[in-house]
Amino acid sequence: MDYLIAIVGGYLLGSIPFGLLLTRLAGLGDIRQVGSGNIGATNVLRTGRKDVALATLFLDAAKAALALILAREYLSQEAGYIAGAAALLGHCFPIWLKFNGGKGVATFFGTLLIGIWPVGTLAAALWLATAFVFRYSSLGALVASAAAPLIAVAFHASPIGVGATLFMSVLVWIRHRENLARLIKGEEPKIGKK
């Protein structure tokens, strides 16, 4: 029952589409009609409003962190991992937007940085290094998410912690499948390029 509560609560928190809500509040219209049509911070940045993009990034990470913290506090450590992973599921496939949400990178890091901070820190460092060297944000996300379960094992995370990390990594890869196809074809736009 604790795990079920964690899944439902985490999913509902994660499904709050902050990118869509903040851009509408800022008078920028429907973010789904801009750029990639994604509701995440990267696409919000394409509106030219760095403040709104930063707020989206923070809130998308914070909703997963909050789901994890609440479940960990009132249920158990393991339920916290599950709630964080469920928040990522909600972000990627929100019921309010016909299951078409964001790509989950900020939410992924929000869960890891609070749930298993060494894993989150090393994965974030991998993302930054990859993005800096190759100039592809999506490649950074793919590398970091692929490495995260291995890092979790290396840091002796619990089986549920490792499982939650692996589940989230698979979700990030699923949501980046179009980016992966463009990377393979050499058509993925680099950071700073339109």
Salt bridges, closest charged atoms under 4 A:
ASP30 OD2 - ARG24 NH2 3.43
ASP30 OD2 - ARG32 NH2 2.93
ASP51 OD2 - ARG49 NH2 2.90
ASP60 OD1 - LYS63 NZ 3.35
ASP60 OD1 - HIS91 ND1 3.99
GLU188 OE1 - ARG182 NE 2.71
